[in-house]
């Protein structure tokens, strides 16, 4: 309401005046504050009086000043304005407005309570029609929903609701199951894969999916993301042959036991060729897939997903899902403590946890630092790398990161490390600072400044690493690189790289991707050794032997202090008692299609 903002402008112009305290003013003075005419100011004063916001006692005659009293607190008016913005689906603007309050904790708390009531499951009834709606906040910005261009977990989750892949990983992450392809064959060399597609699968715009769309999707991925996530998998496609509308043959240049798992990721989602060619880059804002939900709109950061009735696996129970995306580094969003809802991911459980029916681990992320050994400088010295590793006191790091669900981490395979008799000792965490300083001096470190590169989302971690290293005399500066550029050349000027990977049902794929990236900044002899090791892994059909090879790579990198583990964060999901349809063994975000409420 524009008039509410006029009132706030007037109130801000008299900060020294208490509420309900009369003071003298003229219409001309007030008109100057609002930059309006005398006539419009009189009309505004009349309207504000009718609303009960102020009292205005006009006095006639030259030189006579009228009396004004503000009757509504600024905090109350801001709260009403913020609520109206939320009703217009402008959550970010509402939070930024409340952020301007210097001493408005009570108003912020009141707004938080009101906002909590706006999220979660709700039912709308129009006549005899009932619509079931799930609305929740996502503390991330959604930049794109194009499977070939996504970089963040929030984007990835929504893409999984809008698109399908040829195959899918089972709920426990142990085997690959049919999906858009109902069956497949592979030849004796395991390089020629033939997929048989389901008939009658529709895209959201009504066109039928055919084999040419599959070929186009993988070709498009190679074209748009030549260095993207899992690029080593689709770069190994030698050629593709469309046998008929429902059969496609993919030939690989070399055997790759991870190829089928790659096809289960949303990176390999199938897109409609004709539409993608028509709309170009706009596809990311208006995506069209075959998934259980279709995108209905995306204004003001609110992404509306409507159920797709013609979904090939059956209509979902929910009718609409509203995802309210927020910039995760926004000060206003951090202060707002965005409310919980019926399904919470990556949640910090508080004293209200007793309300939730289930709280379970659903995978984890692992933070680590790798060393750029190709850059001239002290990081080529293994002793200095080891001393830097000791300088990062993990116990102290966990204290600084208090509030997250975290633990010290020393492996990408924690379940193996817990029981393995030959597991390497954990990274040093209790070495005296004086001993580290002596080792640095003996190894030849003379206070050279080191550059630590990471993405903006990990800036807090970088700052704590900087702080811990400074305590023993290691100087570190931070270089922030956008996530979409982190695999490029920008990071090669850094000495250290801080990143993380998700340890979920696609762990093998993610580790291969990580080690392929590490090859670009390891010493030449290590590059060759790592390439040989990865080639052997991709040719190995036995999962247990692949795991052993992954651990051997990890042990080698740790032993030479080229890979410095920091911590693991357990991802937890909480379920409200009125939620139904969640597969508790699932490792990833829940599928909206399966949710229903009582």
C-alpha positions as CSV (number, residue, x, y, z in Angstrom):
1,X,0.0,0.0,0.0
2,X,1.7,3.2,-1.2
3,X,0.0,5.4,1.5
4,X,1.6,3.2,4.2
5,X,5.0,4.1,2.8
6,X,4.1,7.8,2.9
7,X,3.3,7.4,6.5
8,X,6.7,5.7,7.1
9,X,8.5,8.5,5.3
10,X,6.8,11.1,7.5
11,X,7.5,9.1,10.7
12,X,11.2,8.7,9.7
13,X,11.5,12.5,9.3
14,X,10.7,13.1,12.9
15,X,12.8,10.4,14.7
16,X,13.0,12.6,17.9
17,X,9.2,12.7,18.3
18,X,7.7,10.0,20.5
19,X,4.6,8.1,19.5
20,X,1.4,9.9,20.5
21,X,3.4,13.1,21.4
22,X,1.9,16.2,19.8
23,X,4.1,18.5,17.9
24,X,3.6,21.5,15.5
25,X,4.1,21.3,11.7
26,X,2.7,22.9,8.6
27,X,1.2,21.3,5.5
28,X,4.0,22.8,3.5
29,X,6.7,21.2,5.6
30,X,5.0,17.8,5.4
31,X,4.5,18.2,1.6
32,X,8.2,18.9,1.3
33,X,9.1,15.7,3.1
34,X,7.0,13.7,0.6
35,X,7.8,15.8,-2.4
36,X,4.2,16.4,-3.3
37,X,1.8,19.4,-3.7
38,X,0.0,21.1,-0.9
39,X,-3.3,19.8,-2.1
40,X,-2.1,16.1,-2.3
41,X,-0.6,16.5,1.2
42,X,-4.0,17.6,2.6
43,X,-5.6,14.5,1.0
44,X,-3.0,12.2,2.4
45,X,-3.4,13.6,5.9
46,X,-7.1,13.1,5.6
47,X,-6.7,9.5,4.5
48,X,-4.2,8.7,7.2
49,X,-6.6,10.1,9.8
50,X,-9.3,7.9,8.5
51,X,-7.0,4.9,8.9
52,X,-6.3,5.9,12.5
53,X,-2.6,6.3,11.9
54,X,-2.2,9.9,13.0
55,X,-4.2,12.8,14.5
56,X,-4.1,16.2,12.6
57,X,-5.5,19.3,14.1
58,X,-5.4,22.0,11.4
59,X,-5.3,25.6,12.5
60,X,-6.2,28.4,10.1
61,X,-4.5,31.7,9.7
62,X,-1.1,32.9,8.6
63,X,1.7,31.9,11.0
64,X,-0.5,29.4,12.9
65,X,1.1,25.9,13.0
66,X,-1.1,22.8,13.1
67,X,-0.7,19.9,15.5
68,X,0.3,16.4,14.5
69,X,0.5,13.2,16.5
70,X,1.7,9.8,15.2
71,X,-0.6,7.1,16.6
72,X,0.9,3.9,15.0
73,X,4.3,2.7,15.8
74,X,6.8,2.5,13.0
75,X,7.4,-1.2,13.7
76,X,3.7,-2.0,13.4
77,X,3.5,-0.2,10.1
78,X,6.6,-2.0,8.8
79,X,5.2,-5.3,9.8
80,X,2.0,-4.6,7.9
81,X,3.9,-3.5,4.9
82,X,6.1,-6.7,5.0
83,X,3.1,-8.9,5.3
84,X,1.6,-7.3,2.2
85,X,4.8,-7.9,0.3
86,X,4.7,-11.6,1.2
87,X,1.1,-11.7,0.0
88,X,2.4,-10.5,-3.3
89,X,5.1,-13.2,-3.1
90,X,7.9,-10.7,-2.6
91,X,9.5,-12.4,0.4
92,X,13.0,-11.0,-0.2
93,X,11.7,-7.4,-0.3
94,X,9.7,-8.0,2.9
95,X,12.8,-9.3,4.7
96,X,14.9,-6.5,3.5
97,X,12.3,-4.0,4.7
98,X,12.4,-5.5,8.2
99,X,16.1,-5.6,8.1
100,X,16.1,-1.7,8.2
101,X,14.7,-1.8,11.8
102,X,17.4,-1.0,14.2
103,X,15.6,-2.0,17.4
104,X,12.7,-4.0,16.0
105,X,13.4,-7.5,17.5
106,X,9.8,-7.7,18.7
107,X,8.4,-6.8,15.3
108,X,10.8,-9.3,13.6
109,X,9.7,-12.0,15.9
110,X,6.1,-11.2,15.3
111,X,6.7,-11.3,11.5
112,X,8.6,-14.6,11.9
113,X,5.6,-16.2,13.7
114,X,3.2,-14.9,11.0
115,X,5.5,-16.0,8.2
116,X,5.7,-19.5,9.7
117,X,2.0,-19.8,9.3
118,X,2.3,-19.0,5.5
119,X,4.6,-21.9,4.8
120,X,3.9,-25.6,4.8
121,X,0.9,-27.6,3.6
122,X,-2.3,-25.8,2.9
123,X,-5.6,-26.7,1.2
124,X,-7.6,-24.3,-1.1
125,X,-11.2,-25.1,-1.9
126,X,-13.0,-23.6,-4.9
127,X,-16.5,-25.1,-5.2
128,X,-16.2,-28.8,-5.1
129,X,-12.5,-28.7,-6.1
130,X,-9.8,-29.1,-3.4
131,X,-6.2,-28.2,-4.2
132,X,-3.3,-29.5,-2.0
133,X,-0.4,-27.0,-1.9
134,X,3.1,-27.2,-0.3
135,X,4.9,-23.9,0.1
136,X,8.4,-23.7,1.5
137,X,11.4,-21.3,1.6
138,X,14.7,-22.3,0.0
139,X,17.8,-20.3,1.3
140,X,19.4,-20.3,-2.2
141,X,19.0,-18.3,-5.4
142,X,17.7,-20.3,-8.3
143,X,19.8,-19.1,-11.3
144,X,18.6,-21.7,-13.8
145,X,16.6,-24.9,-14.1
146,X,18.4,-26.1,-17.2
147,X,19.9,-29.5,-16.4
148,X,23.0,-28.7,-18.5
149,X,23.7,-25.5,-16.5
150,X,22.8,-26.1,-12.9
151,X,25.4,-25.7,-10.1
152,X,23.6,-25.6,-6.8
153,X,21.7,-28.2,-4.7
154,X,18.4,-26.2,-4.8
155,X,18.5,-26.1,-8.5
156,X,19.4,-29.8,-8.7
157,X,16.4,-30.7,-6.5
158,X,13.9,-28.8,-8.6
159,X,15.3,-30.2,-11.8
160,X,14.7,-33.6,-10.4
161,X,11.0,-32.7,-10.0
162,X,10.7,-31.3,-13.5
163,X,12.8,-33.8,-15.5
164,X,13.5,-37.5,-15.9
165,X,16.5,-39.5,-17.0
166,X,16.8,-42.8,-18.9
167,X,17.4,-44.7,-15.7
168,X,17.3,-44.0,-12.0
169,X,19.3,-45.1,-8.9
170,X,17.4,-47.2,-6.4
171,X,16.5,-45.6,-3.1
172,X,19.5,-47.1,-1.4
173,X,22.0,-46.1,-4.1
174,X,23.0,-49.7,-4.8
175,X,21.6,-50.5,-8.3
176,X,20.3,-48.8,-11.4
177,X,16.6,-49.2,-12.3
178,X,14.6,-48.6,-15.5
179,X,12.9,-45.2,-15.9
180,X,12.4,-43.5,-19.2
181,X,14.1,-46.5,-20.7
182,X,12.2,-49.7,-19.7
183,X,15.2,-51.9,-20.6
184,X,18.7,-51.9,-22.0
185,X,21.4,-54.2,-23.5
186,X,25.2,-53.9,-23.4
187,X,27.6,-55.8,-25.6
188,X,30.5,-58.1,-24.5
189,X,33.0,-55.2,-24.6
190,X,30.6,-53.1,-22.4
191,X,31.1,-50.1,-24.7
192,X,27.9,-50.4,-26.8
193,X,24.7,-49.7,-24.8
194,X,21.2,-50.0,-26.4
195,X,18.3,-48.4,-24.6
196,X,14.6,-49.2,-25.2
197,X,12.3,-46.2,-24.4
198,X,8.8,-46.3,-23.0
199,X,6.1,-45.4,-25.4
200,X,3.7,-42.5,-24.8
201,X,5.9,-40.5,-22.4
202,X,4.9,-36.8,-22.8
203,X,6.8,-33.6,-22.3
204,X,5.0,-30.9,-20.4
205,X,4.1,-29.1,-23.6
206,X,2.3,-32.2,-24.9
207,X,5.0,-33.5,-27.4
208,X,5.9,-37.2,-27.1
209,X,9.5,-38.1,-26.1
210,X,11.4,-40.1,-28.7
211,X,14.9,-41.4,-29.1
212,X,16.0,-38.3,-31.1
213,X,15.3,-36.2,-27.9
214,X,17.7,-38.5,-26.0
215,X,20.4,-38.1,-28.6
216,X,19.9,-34.4,-28.6
217,X,20.0,-34.1,-24.8
218,X,23.4,-35.8,-24.5
219,X,24.8,-33.9,-27.5
220,X,23.5,-30.6,-26.0
221,X,25.1,-31.4,-22.7
222,X,28.5,-31.9,-24.3
223,X,28.1,-28.6,-26.2
224,X,26.8,-26.5,-23.3
225,X,28.9,-28.0,-20.5
226,X,32.1,-29.4,-21.9
227,X,33.8,-29.1,-18.5
228,X,30.7,-29.5,-16.3
229,X,29.8,-32.0,-13.6
230,X,30.6,-35.6,-14.9
231,X,31.9,-34.2,-18.2
232,X,34.4,-37.1,-18.3
233,X,31.3,-39.5,-18.6
234,X,29.6,-37.8,-21.5
235,X,32.9,-36.8,-23.2
236,X,33.6,-40.5,-23.6
237,X,30.6,-41.0,-25.9
238,X,32.0,-41.9,-29.3
239,X,28.7,-41.8,-31.2
240,X,25.0,-42.3,-30.9
241,X,22.6,-44.0,-33.3
242,X,18.8,-43.5,-33.3
243,X,17.6,-47.0,-34.4
244,X,13.9,-46.0,-34.3
245,X,11.7,-43.7,-32.3
246,X,12.0,-45.9,-29.2
247,X,15.5,-47.3,-29.5
248,X,18.9,-45.6,-29.2
249,X,22.4,-47.1,-29.3
250,X,25.2,-45.3,-27.5
251,X,28.8,-46.4,-28.2
252,X,31.6,-45.4,-25.8
253,X,35.2,-44.8,-26.7
254,X,36.3,-46.9,-23.8
255,X,34.7,-49.1,-21.2
256,X,33.1,-47.1,-18.4
257,X,31.4,-49.0,-15.5
258,X,30.1,-45.6,-14.2
259,X,28.3,-44.7,-17.4
260,X,24.9,-46.2,-16.4
261,X,25.1,-44.5,-13.0
262,X,25.8,-41.2,-14.8
263,X,22.6,-41.7,-16.9
264,X,20.6,-41.8,-13.7
265,X,21.7,-38.3,-12.7
266,X,19.6,-35.2,-13.4
267,X,22.6,-33.8,-15.4
268,X,21.6,-36.4,-18.0
269,X,17.9,-35.4,-17.9
270,X,16.1,-35.6,-21.2
271,X,14.9,-32.4,-22.8
272,X,12.7,-31.7,-25.9
273,X,14.9,-31.0,-28.9
274,X,12.4,-28.9,-30.8
275,X,11.7,-26.5,-27.9
276,X,15.3,-26.2,-26.8
277,X,16.4,-25.2,-30.3
278,X,13.6,-22.6,-30.4
279,X,14.0,-20.8,-27.1
280,X,17.8,-21.1,-26.6
281,X,19.1,-19.9,-23.2
282,X,15.6,-18.9,-22.1
283,X,15.0,-22.7,-21.5
284,X,16.6,-22.3,-18.0
285,X,13.8,-19.9,-16.9
286,X,11.0,-21.8,-18.5
287,X,12.1,-25.4,-18.5
288,X,10.0,-28.2,-20.0
289,X,10.6,-31.9,-19.1
290,X,8.7,-35.1,-18.6
291,X,8.8,-35.0,-14.8
292,X,5.9,-35.3,-12.3
293,X,5.7,-31.5,-12.0
294,X,5.8,-28.7,-14.6
295,X,6.9,-25.1,-14.0
296,X,3.9,-22.8,-13.9
297,X,5.7,-19.5,-13.1
298,X,8.8,-17.9,-11.4
299,X,8.1,-14.3,-10.4
300,X,9.8,-12.5,-7.5
301,X,11.9,-15.6,-6.8
302,X,8.8,-17.8,-6.2
303,X,9.0,-20.9,-8.4
304,X,5.6,-22.5,-8.8
305,X,5.4,-26.1,-9.8
306,X,2.1,-27.6,-10.8
307,X,1.3,-31.3,-10.9
308,X,1.7,-32.9,-14.4
309,X,-1.5,-35.1,-14.7
310,X,-0.1,-37.0,-17.7
311,X,3.1,-38.2,-15.9
312,X,4.0,-41.6,-17.1
313,X,4.3,-43.1,-13.6
314,X,1.0,-41.7,-12.4
315,X,-0.3,-38.3,-11.1
316,X,1.3,-37.0,-7.9
317,X,-0.9,-36.3,-4.8
318,X,0.1,-32.6,-4.5
319,X,-1.5,-30.1,-6.8
320,X,1.1,-27.3,-6.5
321,X,4.4,-26.7,-4.9
322,X,5.7,-23.2,-4.3
323,X,9.4,-22.8,-3.7
324,X,10.4,-19.3,-2.3
325,X,14.0,-18.9,-3.2
326,X,16.2,-16.5,-1.2
327,X,19.8,-15.4,-1.6
328,X,21.5,-17.5,1.0
329,X,24.1,-14.8,1.8
330,X,21.4,-12.2,2.3
331,X,21.7,-10.5,5.8
332,X,18.0,-10.1,5.9
333,X,17.5,-13.8,5.2
334,X,20.0,-14.8,7.9
335,X,18.2,-12.6,10.4
336,X,14.8,-13.9,9.5
337,X,15.6,-17.5,10.4
338,X,13.4,-18.8,7.6
339,X,10.7,-20.9,9.2
340,X,10.5,-24.7,9.2
341,X,7.9,-26.5,7.2
342,X,6.5,-30.1,7.0
343,X,9.6,-31.4,5.2
344,X,12.9,-29.9,6.3
345,X,16.3,-30.6,4.6
346,X,19.7,-29.9,6.0
347,X,17.9,-28.9,9.1
348,X,19.4,-27.7,12.4
349,X,17.2,-29.4,15.0
350,X,16.3,-27.2,18.0
351,X,14.3,-27.6,21.1
352,X,11.1,-27.9,19.0
353,X,12.4,-31.2,17.6
354,X,9.8,-33.2,19.6
355,X,7.2,-32.1,17.1
356,X,8.8,-34.1,14.3
357,X,8.0,-37.7,13.6
358,X,11.3,-38.8,12.0
359,X,14.8,-37.3,12.0
360,X,17.3,-39.3,10.0
361,X,20.6,-39.1,8.3
362,X,20.2,-38.7,4.5
363,X,23.8,-38.5,3.3
364,X,26.5,-36.0,4.1
365,X,28.8,-33.4,2.7
366,X,32.5,-33.4,3.2
367,X,34.7,-30.3,3.2
368,X,38.3,-30.4,2.3
369,X,41.3,-28.5,0.9
370,X,43.5,-29.5,-2.0
371,X,46.9,-28.2,-2.9
372,X,47.9,-26.6,-6.3
373,X,51.3,-28.3,-6.8
374,X,51.8,-26.8,-10.2
375,X,52.1,-23.3,-8.9
376,X,55.6,-22.1,-8.1
377,X,56.0,-21.6,-4.4
378,X,56.1,-23.1,-0.9
379,X,53.2,-25.5,-1.5
380,X,55.5,-27.7,-3.5
381,X,57.3,-28.5,-0.3
382,X,55.6,-31.6,1.3
383,X,56.9,-30.6,4.8
384,X,55.2,-27.2,4.6
385,X,52.0,-28.8,3.3
386,X,52.1,-31.2,6.3
387,X,52.7,-28.3,8.7
388,X,49.8,-26.3,7.2
389,X,47.6,-29.4,7.7
390,X,48.6,-29.5,11.4
391,X,47.9,-25.7,11.7
392,X,44.2,-26.3,10.9
393,X,43.1,-27.5,14.3
394,X,40.0,-29.5,13.6
395,X,38.6,-29.3,17.1
396,X,38.9,-25.6,17.1
397,X,37.4,-25.5,13.6
398,X,34.3,-27.4,14.8
399,X,34.0,-24.9,17.7
400,X,34.0,-22.0,15.3
401,X,31.4,-23.8,13.1
402,X,29.1,-24.5,16.1
403,X,25.5,-24.8,15.2
404,X,25.9,-27.2,12.3
405,X,25.5,-31.0,12.3
406,X,29.2,-31.6,11.9
407,X,32.0,-34.0,12.8
408,X,35.7,-34.3,12.1
409,X,36.3,-36.0,8.8
410,X,39.3,-37.8,7.4
411,X,37.9,-39.8,4.5
412,X,35.3,-40.0,1.8
413,X,34.5,-43.5,3.1
414,X,33.8,-43.0,6.8
415,X,32.0,-46.3,7.1
416,X,35.2,-48.1,5.9
417,X,37.5,-45.9,8.1
418,X,35.6,-46.8,11.2
419,X,36.4,-50.5,10.8
420,X,39.5,-50.8,8.7
421,X,42.5,-52.1,10.6
422,X,45.0,-50.3,8.4
423,X,43.3,-47.0,8.3
424,X,45.7,-44.0,8.3
425,X,45.8,-42.0,11.5
426,X,43.5,-38.9,11.7
427,X,44.9,-35.6,10.6
428,X,46.8,-33.9,13.4
429,X,44.6,-31.8,15.7
430,X,46.5,-31.3,18.9
431,X,50.0,-30.3,17.9
432,X,51.3,-27.3,19.9
433,X,51.5,-24.1,17.8
434,X,55.1,-23.6,18.8
435,X,56.0,-27.0,17.3
436,X,54.2,-26.1,14.1
437,X,56.0,-22.8,13.9
438,X,59.4,-24.5,14.4
439,X,58.6,-27.1,11.7
440,X,57.5,-24.3,9.2
441,X,60.8,-22.5,9.8
442,X,62.8,-25.7,9.4
443,X,61.0,-26.5,6.2
444,X,61.8,-23.1,4.7
445,X,58.6,-21.1,5.2
446,X,59.4,-17.4,5.5
447,X,55.9,-15.9,5.8
448,X,55.0,-16.1,2.2
449,X,51.3,-15.2,1.5
450,X,49.2,-18.0,0.3
451,X,46.0,-17.7,-1.8
452,X,43.0,-19.9,-0.8
453,X,40.4,-20.1,-3.5
454,X,36.8,-21.2,-2.9
455,X,33.2,-20.3,-3.9
456,X,31.3,-17.5,-2.2
457,X,29.1,-20.1,-0.4
458,X,32.1,-21.3,1.6
459,X,33.5,-17.9,2.5
460,X,32.8,-18.5,6.3
461,X,34.9,-21.7,6.2
462,X,37.7,-19.9,4.4
463,X,37.7,-17.1,7.0
464,X,38.1,-19.7,9.8
465,X,40.9,-21.5,8.0
466,X,42.6,-18.1,7.6
467,X,42.2,-17.4,11.3
468,X,43.6,-20.8,12.4
469,X,46.6,-20.6,10.1
470,X,47.4,-17.0,11.2
471,X,47.8,-18.3,14.8
472,X,51.0,-20.1,13.7
473,X,52.2,-17.4,11.3
474,X,50.8,-18.7,8.0
475,X,49.4,-15.8,5.9
476,X,46.4,-16.6,3.8
477,X,44.3,-14.4,1.6
478,X,40.9,-15.6,0.2
479,X,39.9,-15.6,-3.4
480,X,36.2,-16.1,-4.1
481,X,35.3,-17.7,-7.5
482,X,31.7,-18.2,-8.7
483,X,30.7,-21.9,-8.6
484,X,30.2,-22.0,-12.3
485,X,33.8,-20.9,-12.9
486,X,35.5,-22.8,-10.2
487,X,36.6,-25.7,-12.5
488,X,38.1,-23.2,-14.9
489,X,41.5,-21.5,-15.1
490,X,40.6,-18.9,-12.4
491,X,41.5,-21.3,-9.6
492,X,44.9,-22.1,-11.0
493,X,46.5,-18.9,-9.5
494,X,45.6,-20.1,-6.0
495,X,47.9,-22.2,-3.7
496,X,45.0,-23.9,-1.9
497,X,41.5,-24.8,-3.0
498,X,38.6,-25.3,-0.5
499,X,35.6,-27.3,-1.7
500,X,33.1,-30.0,-0.8
501,X,31.4,-33.0,-2.3
502,X,28.2,-34.8,-1.4
503,X,28.6,-38.3,-0.2
504,X,25.3,-39.8,-1.5
505,X,24.1,-42.5,-3.8
506,X,26.3,-41.0,-6.6
507,X,29.5,-41.0,-4.5
508,X,31.6,-42.9,-7.1
509,X,30.6,-40.4,-9.8
510,X,31.4,-37.5,-7.5
511,X,34.8,-38.9,-6.5
512,X,35.8,-39.5,-10.1
513,X,34.8,-36.0,-10.9
514,X,36.8,-34.7,-8.0
515,X,39.9,-36.6,-8.9
516,X,39.7,-35.6,-12.6
517,X,39.7,-32.0,-11.3
518,X,42.6,-32.6,-9.0
519,X,44.7,-34.0,-11.9
520,X,44.8,-30.4,-13.3
521,X,46.9,-29.1,-10.4
522,X,48.8,-32.1,-9.0
523,X,52.5,-32.7,-9.8
524,X,53.1,-34.4,-13.2
525,X,54.0,-37.8,-11.7
526,X,50.9,-37.8,-9.6
527,X,48.8,-36.8,-12.6
528,X,49.9,-39.9,-14.4
529,X,49.4,-42.2,-11.4
530,X,45.9,-40.8,-10.8
531,X,44.9,-41.2,-14.4
532,X,46.0,-44.8,-14.4
533,X,44.1,-45.5,-11.2
534,X,40.9,-43.9,-12.5
535,X,41.1,-45.8,-15.8
536,X,41.3,-49.0,-13.8
537,X,38.4,-48.1,-11.6
538,X,36.2,-47.3,-14.7
539,X,37.0,-50.7,-16.1
540,X,36.4,-52.6,-12.9
541,X,32.9,-54.3,-12.6
542,X,33.3,-55.3,-8.9
543,X,32.0,-52.5,-6.6
544,X,34.1,-53.8,-3.7
545,X,37.3,-53.6,-5.7
546,X,36.4,-50.1,-7.0
547,X,35.9,-49.0,-3.4
548,X,39.4,-50.4,-2.5
549,X,40.9,-48.5,-5.4
550,X,39.2,-45.3,-4.3
551,X,40.6,-45.7,-0.8
552,X,44.1,-46.3,-2.2
553,X,43.9,-43.0,-4.1
554,X,42.7,-41.2,-1.0
555,X,45.5,-42.7,1.2
556,X,48.1,-41.6,-1.3
557,X,46.9,-38.1,-1.5
558,X,46.6,-37.8,2.3
559,X,50.1,-39.3,2.9
560,X,51.7,-36.5,0.8
561,X,49.4,-33.8,2.3
562,X,47.9,-33.0,-1.1
563,X,44.3,-33.6,0.3
564,X,43.5,-32.1,3.6
565,X,40.1,-33.2,5.1
566,X,38.3,-30.7,7.3
567,X,34.9,-32.0,8.4
568,X,31.8,-33.8,7.5
569,X,28.3,-32.4,7.8
570,X,25.5,-34.9,8.3
571,X,22.4,-34.0,6.3
572,X,19.2,-34.6,8.2
573,X,15.6,-34.6,7.1
574,X,12.8,-34.0,9.6
575,X,9.2,-35.0,8.9
576,X,6.1,-33.5,10.5
577,X,3.5,-36.1,11.7
578,X,1.0,-35.1,9.0
579,X,3.4,-36.0,6.1
580,X,2.9,-39.3,4.3
581,X,4.6,-40.9,1.3
582,X,8.3,-40.4,2.3
583,X,10.7,-43.3,1.6
584,X,12.8,-43.3,4.7
585,X,15.7,-45.2,3.0
586,X,16.0,-42.5,0.3
587,X,19.4,-40.7,0.3
588,X,18.3,-37.7,-1.6
589,X,15.7,-35.0,-1.3
590,X,12.1,-36.4,-1.1
591,X,10.2,-36.5,-4.3
592,X,7.2,-34.2,-4.2
593,X,5.2,-36.6,-6.3
594,X,5.1,-39.1,-3.4
595,X,4.1,-36.6,-0.7
596,X,0.6,-36.4,0.7
597,X,-0.8,-35.0,3.9
598,X,-3.4,-35.8,6.5
